[in-house]
């Protein structure tokens, strides 16, 4: 398990994303609405797994009236200068 760098919120990102359940519960308890975002940076730098792992954990705890999952943009070039070339999966994206 890795920790976020100093100066950040201090959340831990183990591969199973156990932080999703308490976040969803807090939003529901406050009768509020939130978008839970996942980004490529978290998958690689903070070991959140990948979009499939994050989505799978999110769907265990989801409450569509209060929370939705959002895929943050995927850059063409990442923070380390590496070119990103993800396969297109959506038929409309071709």
Secondary structure, DSSP 8 states (H G I E B T S, - for coil): --B--TTS---B--TT-THHHHHHHHHHHTT--EEEEE-HHHHHHS----HHHHHHHHHHH--TTTEEEEE----SB-TTS-B------SGGG-
